[in-house]
Amino acid sequence: MDRAYSRTRIVIMLSIILALIMADHLRSPTFAFNSGQGNVETALSQRDETACAPCGAPCPSTRD
């Protein structure tokens, strides 16, 4: 009996689709921009080393 919808065939096809989606996502300009690699200044690439918070926010005592 040849089943067209065997579990193995479905898992393989879904894995191939997921791999294609991830490849497209990782190569997209939006992903590069959000990662700080889009040749644009982002919050990730502008972090101040002297800031109190890990996100780069200034210390409460230095705010006006």
Helices and strands as residue ranges (DSSP letters): H 7-26, H 29-34, G 60-62
